[in-house]
Amino acid sequence: MSKVEQSTKLDLERIVFIGRTFEEYFDMLSLSIEELQGKKILDCPAGACSFTAVGNKSGLDVTACDIGYYHSGEDLKNKGLHDIEHAMEHMQKAKNNYK
């Protein structure tokens, strides 16, 4: 690996690899299938979201990219599970702040 590659290598510990559902994106951004049909859509950063997969199955032209995809699927799966566990621990600590 060259010095440039070593200095720019993504440190997976510095990102949180989580995702949202296709429906969550549509709700958050007030989107509709009709307004996206016939357009090229870039899902970036796509993370572990289902937007690209579900969008393509729905007839949309969606491409996903994310710097996290540099890592293997197994590494990303393990990172995602670790991130969920970490988030749940912190949510448990903060639960008294919410009704």
Number of C-alpha atoms within 10 A of each C-alpha: 7 6 8 8 9 9 9 8 12 15 9 15 9 7 14 18 21 16 14 13 13 15 13 14 14 13 10 8 9 8 12 10 12 8 8 15 14 11 10 11 15 13 15 12 13 21 22 20 19 18 23 23 14 15 18 13 11 11 12 19 16 18 16 18 14 12 14 20 16 12 12 9 11 9 13 20 14 12 18 19 14 14 17 15 12 12 13 12 11 11 12 9 10 10 9 8 7 5 4
